[in-house]
Amino acid sequence: MEKNLSPLDSTVRDYVAGQLFLSRVVPILFTLLPSTIWFYLGWCVSPTSGVCSLGVSILFVFVVIFFSVSLLVCLYGLWSIERWLPSVPEPCYELLRRGEGGGEYVIHPSVPHPSSSQRTAWELEVSEFESQRKKLVIRAVYSDRLGNNIFQYVYARLRAAHLDLAFEAPALGGPFRVVPVRVARWQQGSGGEEEHAFLLRSRKGNEKTTLGVCKLRKRLSSRGRGFGQEVAAISPKVRAWLEEPTSRYSMNTSLFIGWEVVIGGWLRPCLEFGPKSGLRLQNSAKQFFSWGDLDVAVHIRLGDILWGHHTSYRPLPLSFYRSALKAIAARFHVPTLGRVVLVTEAPKHPLIERMICDLKDWGLKGTNTIPPIARSFEAWSSGGVDGDLAALFSSPSMVLSISSFCWWPAALSTKARVLVVPIWGLTRPHTWRPSPREYPLRHVKHDLTIRDYKVANIDASISPRVIEISLDLPCWGGNTKSSYDTLFD
């Protein structure tokens, strides 16, 4: 990763380089394939060549198959990149207008590639009047996997709340499948009147306004006026929120400041499994995970993080986990922790087995003067997304991987006393340009900081539960033995 590029900028750069490479390879393959066929046919029918031998024909077939497969692979890769790159700077939501007959259609700004301020001005203009506001809906647009989808859901729903519009979203996966997918105006969350009073204060720019929204709604209805007309001038604070540049990957938790209680009301109940919640895990054989006070959950992400396709993702070296466990023990002022449980989707993966073996060799080597760092080490999986998230959410201490999947149970947890965050790649706050070609001046904030929030006096400082460990690592070399070996140096 180049030092002068942010992690996500490096990813965009790599995809642009791949796009350029494939755009040059495809014409070459298009030329070589028919040329090979033409040369073979010309050689066979030449009066001086004689009869084509069987070996030459077999070789020709293999060459044609090789060129054909290569061409198809390159065409697919070029199509994928051409489709993905322009979508990155697009917002993670769309604005819909409902017609008279119940149909709906997406509406777009008249300006191609609008800036964030231009798009916000257009949204405020089309929703200026109450009659228009009733017909508009903000719908979340999902990309990639569950961790990303939750960020996209939250951002789109917050935007709908700021604009006072109805909200819709496709169903989320895992335990978040119970989150509402349709939310009417005046019902933008679980906070009831208190939440809407907060929204009213924000829109009016008056922090001392405490007028109940239900009373306001009744009063406005008697006058024949709507909420949007009562709050005619949107506050600079909310306008700044709406105009903050974003992308399809809306991972900017600074936009959550002041809304943590509301967001927690949306999402936290999904992770609070138990008889009182009425929720059950999909894998009934392993519904709950029991933790001790000094136990530690360590999230290890496998799957696509091992591919080496993304410069912001990579598995972490064993030295990081050793530092994390030492830091947790020091925070608790104890020499020995309880169980260290590696929560992962594949406990039998060779990488996990090797990590467990090395951690045991290091962590259980106690002498008369130096006690072991932990009582035991083990790998565990519930066999499903629900159970893994529930285990992480309920753990008393947690070591995060570089993954948005484990970020949510850590940020939502009310039980974790220590959260160890690796600062590298995706978890390092930075700014990036999602599309230098279409949006050369758009710089998007990326921030996965886990903060603590005070309701009375908003405090955006980092949570005292968090221990950050900065890492200086190269990009991951891919799913190879030599790359695995570097994790254990």
C-alpha positions in Angstrom: 0.0 0.0 0.0 1.5 3.3 -1.0 2.1 5.7 1.9 0.5 8.6 0.2 -2.8 6.8 -0.5 -5.5 5.9 1.9 -6.5 2.3 2.1 -9.7 2.6 0.1 -8.0 4.9 -2.4 -5.5 2.1 -3.0 -8.4 -0.3 -3.7 -9.9 2.0 -6.2 -6.5 2.5 -7.8 -6.0 -1.3 -8.1 -9.4 -1.7 -9.7 -8.7 1.1 -12.2 -5.4 -0.5 -13.0 -7.2 -3.8 -13.6 -9.7 -2.1 -15.8 -6.9 -0.6 -17.9 -5.1 -3.9 -18.2 -8.2 -5.9 -19.2 -9.2 -3.2 -21.7 -5.9 -3.8 -23.5 -5.9 -7.6 -23.2 -9.4 -8.2 -24.5 -8.7 -6.7 -28.0 -5.5 -8.8 -28.2 -7.4 -12.0 -27.4 -10.1 -11.0 -29.9 -7.4 -10.8 -32.5 -5.4 -13.9 -31.6 -8.4 -16.2 -31.5 -9.6 -15.7 -35.1 -6.0 -15.4 -36.3 -5.2 -18.9 -34.8 -8.2 -20.4 -36.5 -7.4 -18.7 -39.8 -3.8 -19.9 -39.6 -4.8 -23.5 -38.9 -7.3 -23.7 -41.7 -4.9 -22.1 -44.1 -2.2 -24.5 -43.2 -4.5 -27.5 -43.6 -5.8 -26.6 -47.0 -2.4 -25.5 -48.4 -1.3 -27.7 -51.4 2.2 -28.2 -49.9 1.1 -29.0 -46.3 -0.3 -32.4 -46.9 -2.8 -34.0 -44.6 -3.2 -32.4 -41.1 -1.7 -34.7 -38.5 -3.8 -35.7 -35.5 -1.3 -34.2 -33.1 -1.5 -30.8 -34.8 -5.3 -30.9 -34.7 -5.3 -31.8 -31.0 -2.8 -29.0 -30.2 -5.0 -26.6 -32.2 -8.1 -27.5 -30.2 -6.3 -26.9 -26.9 -5.0 -23.5 -28.1 -8.5 -22.5 -29.2 -10.0 -23.6 -25.9 -7.2 -21.7 -24.0 -7.9 -18.5 -26.0 -11.6 -18.9 -25.6 -11.6 -19.4 -21.9 -9.1 -16.5 -21.4 -11.3 -14.2 -23.4 -14.4 -15.1 -21.5 -12.6 -14.6 -18.1 -11.2 -11.3 -19.2 -14.6 -10.1 -20.6 -16.3 -11.1 -17.3 -13.6 -9.3 -15.3 -13.9 -6.2 -17.4 -17.7 -6.3 -17.1 -17.5 -6.6 -13.4 -15.1 -3.7 -12.9 -17.0 -1.5 -15.4 -20.2 -2.2 -13.4 -18.7 -1.8 -9.9 -16.5 1.3 -10.3 -19.3 3.8 -11.3 -21.5 2.4 -8.5 -19.1 3.2 -5.7 -19.7 7.0 -5.5 -23.5 6.5 -5.8 -25.5 6.9 -2.6 -26.6 3.9 -0.6 -30.2 4.9 -1.1 -32.7 6.0 -3.8 -35.5 8.5 -3.8 -38.8 7.1 -5.0 -42.0 8.9 -5.9 -45.3 7.1 -5.5 -47.9 7.6 -8.3 -51.7 7.9 -8.0 -52.3 4.3 -8.9 -50.0 2.9 -6.2 -47.0 2.5 -8.5 -43.6 4.0 -7.8 -40.6 5.0 -9.7 -37.1 6.3 -8.9 -36.4 9.9 -9.5 -33.0 11.4 -10.2 -31.4 14.8 -10.1 -31.3 16.6 -13.4 -27.6 17.3 -13.0 -25.4 14.3 -14.0 -23.0 13.3 -11.3 -24.2 15.9 -8.8 -22.1 16.9 -5.8 -23.3 16.1 -2.3 -24.6 19.7 -1.9 -26.4 19.7 -5.2 -28.1 16.4 -4.4 -29.2 17.6 -1.0 -30.5 20.9 -2.5 -32.5 18.8 -5.0 -33.9 16.5 -2.3 -35.0 19.5 -0.2 -36.6 21.1 -3.2 -38.6 18.1 -4.3 -39.8 17.5 -0.7 -40.5 21.2 0.0 -44.3 20.9 0.1 -46.4 18.6 2.3 -48.3 17.3 -0.7 -45.1 16.2 -2.3 -43.5 14.9 0.9 -46.4 12.4 1.3 -45.5 10.8 -2.1 -41.7 10.4 -1.5 -39.9 7.4 -0.1 -36.2 6.9 0.7 -35.2 3.3 0.0 -31.9 1.8 1.1 -29.7 0.2 -1.6 -27.5 -2.7 -0.4 -24.1 -3.8 -1.6 -21.9 -6.6 -0.5 -22.5 -8.5 2.7 -24.2 -8.1 6.1 -21.8 -5.7 7.8 -22.0 -3.3 4.9 -25.8 -3.7 4.6 -26.3 -2.6 8.2 -24.3 0.6 7.6 -26.3 1.3 4.5 -29.6 0.6 6.3 -28.7 3.0 9.2 -27.5 5.8 6.9 -30.6 5.7 4.6 -32.9 5.6 7.6 -31.2 8.5 9.3 -31.4 10.5 6.0 -35.1 9.7 5.8 -35.5 11.0 9.3 -33.7 14.2 8.6 -35.7 14.8 5.4 -39.0 13.8 7.2 -39.7 11.1 4.5 -41.0 7.6 4.7 -38.4 4.9 4.6 -38.1 1.4 3.0 -35.4 -1.1 2.8 -34.8 -4.7 1.7 -34.8 -7.2 4.5 -31.5 -7.5 6.3 -29.9 -10.9 7.0 -29.0 -12.8 10.1 -30.5 -11.7 13.4 -31.3 -8.3 11.9 -34.0 -9.8 9.7 -36.5 -8.5 12.3 -35.6 -4.9 11.7 -38.5 -2.9 10.1 -38.3 -2.6 6.4 -41.0 0.0 6.1 -41.2 3.0 8.4 -43.8 5.7 7.9 -43.1 9.4 8.6 -43.4 10.2 12.3 -42.3 6.7 13.1 -38.6 6.8 12.2 -37.5 4.7 15.1 -38.2 3.2 18.4 -37.7 6.5 20.4 -41.4 7.6 20.1 -42.1 11.3 20.9 -38.7 11.8 22.4 -36.9 10.9 19.2 -39.2 13.0 17.1 -38.8 15.9 19.5 -35.0 15.6 18.9 -35.6 15.6 15.2 -37.7 18.7 15.5 -35.1 20.4 17.5 -32.4 19.5 15.0 -34.4 20.7 12.0 -35.3 24.0 13.7 -31.8 24.5 15.0 -33.2 25.2 18.5 -31.8 22.9 21.2 -34.2 24.3 23.8 -37.4 23.3 21.9 -39.1 20.5 23.7 -42.6 20.6 22.1 -44.0 17.1 21.8 -44.3 16.0 18.3 -47.8 14.4 18.8 -49.1 17.7 20.1 -47.4 19.5 17.3 -48.9 17.2 14.7 -52.4 17.7 16.2 -52.0 21.4 16.2 -50.7 21.5 12.6 -53.5 19.2 11.4 -56.1 21.6 12.9 -54.5 24.4 10.8 -54.2 22.3 7.7 -50.5 22.6 7.7 -47.8 20.0 7.5 -44.6 19.3 9.4 -42.4 20.4 6.5 -44.1 23.8 6.3 -43.9 24.3 10.1 -40.2 23.7 10.0 -39.6 25.8 6.8 -35.9 26.6 7.3 -33.8 23.5 7.8 -31.0 24.1 10.4 -27.4 24.5 9.3 -26.5 21.5 11.4 -28.9 19.2 9.6 -28.0 20.6 6.2 -24.3 20.0 6.9 -25.2 16.4 7.9 -27.1 15.9 4.6 -24.4 17.5 2.5 -21.6 15.4 4.0 -20.1 13.5 1.0 -20.8 9.8 1.2 -20.7 6.7 -1.1 -22.4 3.4 -1.4 -20.1 2.2 1.4 -21.3 4.7 4.0 -19.0 3.8 6.8 -18.7 7.2 8.6 -19.7 6.8 12.2 -19.2 10.5 12.9 -22.6 10.9 11.3 -24.0 8.7 14.1 -23.1 11.2 16.8 -26.2 12.2 18.7 -28.2 9.3 17.3 -26.5 6.4 19.1 -29.5 5.8 21.4 -31.9 5.8 18.4 -29.7 3.5 16.3 -29.2 1.2 19.3 -33.0 1.0 19.6 -33.2 -0.2 16.0 -30.5 -2.8 16.2 -29.6 -3.8 19.7 -32.7 -5.9 20.4 -31.8 -8.1 17.4 -28.7 -9.3 19.3 -30.3 -9.7 22.7 -31.2 -13.3 22.3 -33.1 -15.0 25.1 -36.6 -15.8 26.5 -37.4 -12.2 27.1 -36.6 -11.1 23.6 -38.6 -13.7 21.9 -35.8 -14.4 19.4 -34.1 -17.7 18.7 -31.0 -18.6 16.8 -31.3 -20.5 13.5 -29.1 -23.2 14.8 -31.1 -24.5 17.8 -28.3 -26.9 18.9 -26.1 -24.0 20.0 -28.4 -21.3 21.0 -26.4 -19.5 23.7 -22.8 -19.1 24.6 -21.8 -18.8 28.3 -19.0 -16.4 29.2 -16.9 -15.9 32.3 -15.9 -12.4 33.5 -12.3 -12.8 32.3 -13.1 -14.6 29.1 -12.1 -13.0 25.7 -13.8 -13.4 22.3 -11.4 -13.0 19.4 -13.1 -12.6 16.0 -11.2 -14.2 13.2 -12.6 -13.5 9.7 -11.8 -16.0 7.0 -13.5 -16.3 3.5 -13.0 -13.3 1.2 -10.5 -11.7 3.6 -7.9 -14.4 2.6 -8.2 -13.7 -1.1 -6.0 -10.6 -1.3 -8.5 -8.8 -3.5 -8.9 -5.7 -1.3 -6.1 -3.5 0.1 -8.1 -2.7 3.2 -8.6 -6.3 4.3 -6.2 -8.9 5.5 -5.8 -11.5 8.3 -3.7 -10.2 11.2 -0.4 -11.6 12.5 -0.2 -13.6 15.7 1.9 -10.8 17.3 -1.2 -8.6 17.2 -3.3 -11.1 19.2 -0.5 -11.5 21.7 -0.4 -7.7 22.2 -4.2 -7.6 22.5 -4.3 -10.2 25.2 -1.5 -8.6 27.2 -3.4 -5.3 27.0 -6.7 -6.8 28.2 -4.9 -8.5 31.1 -3.2 -5.2 32.0 -6.6 -3.4 31.8 -8.1 -5.9 34.3 -5.0 -5.9 36.5 -4.8 -9.7 36.4 -1.9 -11.9 35.3 -4.1 -14.6 33.8 -7.3 -14.3 31.7 -10.0 -16.9 31.4 -10.9 -18.7 28.1 -9.7 -17.1 24.9 -12.2 -18.2 22.3 -11.6 -17.7 18.6 -15.0 -17.0 17.1 -14.8 -17.9 13.4 -16.9 -19.5 10.7 -14.5 -22.4 10.2 -12.8 -23.6 13.4 -11.1 -26.5 11.6 -9.4 -24.2 9.0 -5.6 -24.8 8.8 -5.0 -21.2 9.7 -7.1 -21.4 12.8 -5.6 -24.7 14.0 -2.1 -23.2 13.6 -3.1 -20.1 15.5 -4.6 -22.1 18.4 -1.4 -24.2 18.5 0.9 -21.2 18.6 -1.2 -19.3 21.1 -1.2 -22.3 23.4 2.5 -22.6 23.2 2.9 -18.9 24.0 0.1 -18.2 26.3 0.2 -21.3 28.6 3.9 -21.3 29.2 3.9 -20.3 32.9 6.8 -20.5 35.3 7.0 -20.0 39.0 7.5 -16.3 38.4 5.5 -15.7 35.2 1.9 -17.0 35.2 0.2 -18.0 31.9 -1.6 -15.3 30.0 -4.9 -17.3 29.8 -6.5 -20.4 31.3 -7.3 -22.0 27.9 -7.5 -21.4 24.1 -10.1 -22.7 21.8 -11.8 -22.1 18.4 -15.6 -22.0 18.2 -18.4 -21.4 15.8 -22.2 -21.5 16.2 -22.6 -22.7 12.6 -24.5 -19.6 11.6 -24.4 -15.8 11.5 -26.9 -15.4 14.3 -24.9 -17.4 16.8 -21.6 -15.9 16.0 -23.0 -12.3 16.4 -24.7 -13.3 19.6 -21.5 -14.7 21.0 -19.5 -11.6 20.1 -22.2 -9.3 21.4 -22.4 -11.0 24.8 -18.7 -11.3 25.4 -17.1 -9.5 28.3 -14.0 -8.6 26.2 -13.5 -8.7 22.5 -10.7 -8.5 20.0 -11.9 -7.2 16.6 -10.7 -8.3 13.2 -10.6 -6.0 10.2 -14.2 -6.5 9.4 -17.5 -4.5 9.5 -19.2 -7.8 10.6 -17.7 -7.7 14.1 -17.8 -3.9 14.3 -21.5 -3.9 15.0 -21.7 -6.4 17.9 -18.7 -4.5 19.4 -20.2 -1.0 19.0 -23.7 -2.2 20.2 -22.4 -4.2 23.1 -23.5 -3.2 26.6 -21.5 -6.0 28.3 -18.0 -5.7 26.9 -15.7 -3.9 29.2 -12.7 -3.9 26.8 -12.7 -3.7 23.0 -9.3 -4.1 21.2 -9.4 -2.6 17.8 -6.6 -3.1 15.2 -5.9 0.2 13.4 -5.0 -0.8 9.8 -6.8 -0.6 6.5 -10.5 -0.6 6.9 -10.4 0.3 10.6 -8.1 3.2 10.1 -9.9 6.6 9.9 -9.1 8.2 6.6 -10.6 10.1 3.6 -10.8 8.7 0.1 -12.1 9.4 -3.4 -14.5 6.7 -4.5 -14.4 7.8 -8.1 -11.6 10.1 -9.2 -12.9 10.2 -12.8 -16.6 11.0 -12.3 -16.2 12.9 -8.9 -12.6 14.3 -8.9 -13.3 16.6 -6.0 -15.4 14.3 -3.8 -13.5 13.2 -0.6 -15.5 10.8 1.5 -14.8 10.3 5.2 -14.3 6.7 6.4 -14.5 6.3 10.1 -15.1 3.2 12.1 -14.3 4.7 15.5 -16.2 3.2 18.4 -17.3 6.1 20.5 -19.2 6.6 23.8 -22.1 9.0 23.6 -23.7 11.1 26.4 -27.4 11.9 26.0 -27.3 15.2 27.8 -23.9 16.4 26.5 -22.9 14.8 23.2 -19.3 13.6 23.5 -17.7 12.3 20.3 -14.5 11.1 22.0 -13.3 7.6 21.6 -14.8 5.1 24.1 -12.8 4.5 27.2 -13.5 0.8 26.6 -11.5 0.8 23.4 -7.8 -0.1 23.2 -6.4 0.8 19.8 -3.3 -1.0 18.5 -1.8 0.6 15.4 -0.3 -1.8 12.9 2.2 -1.2 10.1 1.6 -4.1 7.7 1.9 -4.7 4.0 -1.0 -5.7 1.9 -2.0 -9.3 2.1 -0.3 -11.5 -0.5 -3.3 -13.9 -1.0 -4.4 -17.3 0.0 -0.9 -19.0 -0.2 1.3 -20.9 2.3 4.0 -18.3 2.0 1.5 -15.6 3.0 0.3 -17.7 5.9 3.8 -18.1 7.2 4.3 -14.3 7.5 1.5 -14.3 10.1 3.6 -16.4 12.5 7.0 -14.7 12.1 
